[in-house]
Every structure is written in C-alpha cells, then in structure tokens.
Amino acid sequence: MSNNNNKQLGEAPWLHVLLSTCLGTGLIPGAPGTYAALLALLIWLALWSVLSPTALLIATLALLIGTTLVGIWTTNVMERYWGEDPRAVVIDEPLGTWMACLAVSFFHGPAWQAVTLATLGFLLFRIIDITKPLGCRWVDQNIHGGWGCMADDLLAGFYAMLLTLAVRASGLLDLL
C-alpha cells in the first residue's frame, strides 16, 4: 500500500500518468485501486461476452503479460516523479483482477454463473490485496520498484484464482 497518500503529485509524462493510473481511475478519490480493478473486470467481461473460450484465454494471458511488463516500466518511471509506491499508480490492480478471472476461462456453465465467478474472483482479489495474507505483505514490503508493485497483486490474484477455482469445482453455484 502506498506510503504517500497525502503527498502532492508532481508533473509527470502524460503517457505514464495515463498508463499508471489506468486511464485516470487512480486519481479518483476514495478507493482508486478498487475502481481500477472494477474497470479491469468490466473489460474482461466485455471480452468474455464476444470471444471464444480459447480466444479469451489467449487474450487474458496477453493482458497479464502486457500489463506486467508495462506496469513494471511505468511504475519505475512514476516513482521518480511521485515517490515510492504512489497511491494513484493502480496499474497493478487489473493484473490481479485478470489473474483471478483466469478461473473462469473455459467455463461451460450458464452465463450468470460465469459472471458470478468472475465477480467473485474480483472480490476475492480485492480482499486479499487489501489484507495481504500468505506472503503478499512480505512481497509488498520487501520487493521495491515496478517489480514489487506488480508482484504482490499478481500473488493476490493467484490466490483469488485458486479460491475461485475451488468455488467453481465445488458446485456451490449449482445450488442457486
């Protein structure tokens, strides 16, 4: 979590501001990380609604790889302008959300169940990202720069994906 929530943000290159704040969601007061993660969920659901399962898996993996690489790069740049782990830099939130959504790839149930599972993955990711259990806090505190910013959310997203897969496999949604 950012240690400079009240710091005045300085001038920075517009491309990096746009990328690192997820099109400005990181600048919205309140819960910028949640807003960015929600934007990522909506993007993923839009892709889910138009792509085949194979194309969705490929698109999700491309989003994960691309966001990781761009996130490391842009976070390193933004830390020079806004300090270490700035609160407005939320490019790591889509990474965790999309990792959690991998659990819904190749899901063959009803559409409402797929949307419910993706939403559950998003919620689990946010809970895990905020509470930072099982090594997430260690990563957040000990790995710095762009790698650290992205790594704790990737780990939180991985845990959310595992929990979402467990719910999917349990058949709990069939009871609704």
VEXBAMAR-405488 format. One line per field, with one value per residue (C-alpha): y, z, x; residue in three letters; residue number from 0. Coordinates in nm, 2 decimals. Each point is the difference from the previous one (the first is absolute). Layout:
N
y	Y,... .
z	Z,... .
x	X,... .
residuo	ALA,... .
num	NUM,... .
END
This chain:
176
y	0.00,0.35,0.18,0.34,0.03,0.37,0.10,0.26,-0.17,0.17,0.05,-0.33,-0.11,-0.02,-0.35,-0.14,0.18,-0.14,-0.36,-0.01,0.14,-0.23,0.28,0.22,-0.23,0.03,0.37,-0.05,0.06,-0.28,-0.34,0.04,-0.36,-0.13,0.23,-0.12,-0.37,0.05,0.16,-0.31,-0.23,0.19,-0.03,-0.37,-0.06,0.19,-0.23,-0.30,0.10,0.01,-0.25,-0.38,-0.17,-0.06,0.36,0.12,-0.20,0.14,0.36,-0.04,-0.13,0.28,0.25,-0.15,0.00,0.34,0.16,-0.15,0.14,0.34,0.02,-0.06,0.26,0.27,-0.05,0.04,0.33,0.13,-0.07,0.26,0.26,-0.10,-0.20,-0.36,-0.20,0.30,-0.06,0.13,-0.27,-0.28,-0.19,-0.29,-0.04,-0.12,-0.26,-0.16,0.02,-0.16,-0.27,-0.08,-0.01,-0.28,-0.23,0.07,-0.09,-0.30,0.02,-0.17,0.08,0.26,0.36,0.12,-0.25,0.11,0.37,-0.10,-0.19,0.29,0.24,-0.23,-0.01,0.38,0.02,-0.27,0.18,0.33,-0.16,-0.18,0.31,0.22,-0.25,-0.14,-0.35,-0.30,0.18,0.30,0.23,-0.12,0.06,0.35,0.10,-0.16,0.02,0.36,0.19,-0.12,-0.37,0.04,0.20,-0.27,-0.31,0.03,0.04,-0.29,-0.21,0.12,-0.06,-0.35,-0.08,0.15,-0.22,-0.31,0.08,0.07,-0.33,-0.17,0.16,-0.09,-0.36,-0.03,0.04,0.26,0.21,-0.29,0.03,0.35 .
z	0.00,-0.07,0.27,-0.16,-0.02,0.09,-0.21,-0.27,-0.34,-0.22,-0.37,-0.19,-0.36,-0.12,-0.15,0.33,0.19,-0.23,0.02,0.37,0.11,-0.22,-0.21,0.30,0.24,0.24,0.03,0.12,0.37,0.23,-0.11,-0.32,0.01,0.01,-0.28,-0.22,0.09,-0.09,-0.33,-0.07,0.09,-0.24,-0.28,0.06,0.01,-0.33,-0.15,0.15,-0.17,-0.35,0.00,-0.02,0.30,-0.17,-0.12,0.35,0.15,-0.25,0.06,0.37,-0.01,-0.23,0.24,0.29,-0.18,-0.16,0.32,0.20,-0.24,-0.04,0.37,0.10,-0.25,0.07,0.38,0.00,-0.20,0.22,0.33,-0.12,-0.02,0.27,0.25,0.10,-0.05,-0.07,0.08,-0.34,-0.19,-0.03,-0.31,0.23,0.08,-0.34,0.01,0.32,-0.14,-0.33,0.19,0.20,-0.31,-0.14,0.21,-0.22,-0.32,-0.17,0.23,-0.18,0.25,-0.04,-0.07,0.35,0.16,-0.20,0.09,0.36,0.01,-0.17,0.25,0.29,-0.13,-0.01,0.36,0.13,-0.17,0.16,0.35,-0.04,-0.14,0.29,0.28,-0.16,0.15,-0.09,-0.12,-0.17,0.28,-0.01,-0.38,0.05,0.27,-0.14,-0.38,-0.12,-0.32,-0.29,0.08,0.35,-0.10,-0.25,0.20,0.30,-0.21,-0.22,0.31,0.14,-0.34,0.00,0.34,-0.12,-0.31,0.21,0.23,-0.30,-0.15,0.33,0.00,-0.37,0.07,0.31,-0.19,0.24,-0.28,-0.12,0.33,-0.08 .
x	0.00,0.12,0.18,-0.05,-0.38,0.01,0.30,-0.05,0.04,0.26,0.01,0.06,0.00,-0.37,0.04,0.12,-0.27,-0.26,0.14,0.09,-0.33,-0.20,-0.15,-0.04,-0.17,0.29,-0.08,-0.35,-0.04,-0.11,0.11,0.21,0.13,-0.35,-0.11,0.29,-0.07,-0.37,0.09,0.22,-0.29,-0.23,0.26,0.04,-0.38,-0.03,0.27,-0.18,-0.32,0.15,0.29,0.01,0.14,0.34,0.02,-0.10,0.28,0.25,-0.13,0.02,0.35,0.10,-0.16,0.20,0.33,-0.05,-0.12,0.29,0.26,-0.16,-0.08,0.36,0.12,-0.25,0.01,0.38,-0.04,-0.28,0.19,0.25,-0.27,-0.25,0.22,0.01,-0.33,-0.23,-0.36,-0.11,0.20,-0.25,0.11,0.07,-0.38,-0.10,0.28,-0.15,-0.35,0.09,0.20,-0.31,-0.22,0.22,-0.21,-0.30,0.19,-0.16,-0.30,-0.30,-0.28,-0.27,0.10,-0.12,0.23,0.30,-0.07,-0.05,0.33,0.19,-0.16,0.09,0.36,0.01,-0.14,0.24,0.29,-0.09,-0.03,0.33,0.17,-0.12,0.07,0.32,0.02,0.22,0.31,-0.17,0.10,0.36,0.02,-0.16,0.25,0.32,-0.01,0.01,-0.05,-0.21,0.06,-0.12,-0.30,-0.11,0.11,-0.22,-0.31,0.10,0.03,-0.33,-0.17,0.15,-0.15,-0.34,0.02,0.06,-0.29,-0.23,0.10,-0.09,-0.34,-0.05,0.10,-0.21,-0.33,-0.13,-0.13,-0.22,-0.19,-0.11 .
residuo	MET,SER,ASN,ASN,ASN,ASN,LYS,GLN,LEU,GLY,GLU,ALA,PRO,TRP,LEU,HIS,VAL,LEU,LEU,SER,THR,CYS,LEU,GLY,THR,GLY,LEU,ILE,PRO,GLY,ALA,PRO,GLY,THR,TYR,ALA,ALA,LEU,LEU,ALA,LEU,LEU,ILE,TRP,LEU,ALA,LEU,TRP,SER,VAL,LEU,SER,PRO,THR,ALA,LEU,LEU,ILE,ALA,THR,LEU,ALA,LEU,LEU,ILE,GLY,THR,THR,LEU,VAL,GLY,ILE,TRP,THR,THR,ASN,VAL,MET,GLU,ARG,TYR,TRP,GLY,GLU,ASP,PRO,ARG,ALA,VAL,VAL,ILE,ASP,GLU,PRO,LEU,GLY,THR,TRP,MET,ALA,CYS,LEU,ALA,VAL,SER,PHE,PHE,HIS,GLY,PRO,ALA,TRP,GLN,ALA,VAL,THR,LEU,ALA,THR,LEU,GLY,PHE,LEU,LEU,PHE,ARG,ILE,ILE,ASP,ILE,THR,LYS,PRO,LEU,GLY,CYS,ARG,TRP,VAL,ASP,GLN,ASN,ILE,HIS,GLY,GLY,TRP,GLY,CYS,MET,ALA,ASP,ASP,LEU,LEU,ALA,GLY,PHE,TYR,ALA,MET,LEU,LEU,THR,LEU,ALA,VAL,ARG,ALA,SER,GLY,LEU,LEU,ASP,LEU,LEU .
num	0,1,2,3,4,5,6,7,8,9,10,11,12,13,14,15,16,17,18,19,20,21,22,23,24,25,26,27,28,29,30,31,32,33,34,35,36,37,38,39,40,41,42,43,44,45,46,47,48,49,50,51,52,53,54,55,56,57,58,59,60,61,62,63,64,65,66,67,68,69,70,71,72,73,74,75,76,77,78,79,80,81,82,83,84,85,86,87,88,89,90,91,92,93,94,95,96,97,98,99,100,101,102,103,104,105,106,107,108,109,110,111,112,113,114,115,116,117,118,119,120,121,122,123,124,125,126,127,128,129,130,131,132,133,134,135,136,137,138,139,140,141,142,143,144,145,146,147,148,149,150,151,152,153,154,155,156,157,158,159,160,161,162,163,164,165,166,167,168,169,170,171,172,173,174,175 .
END
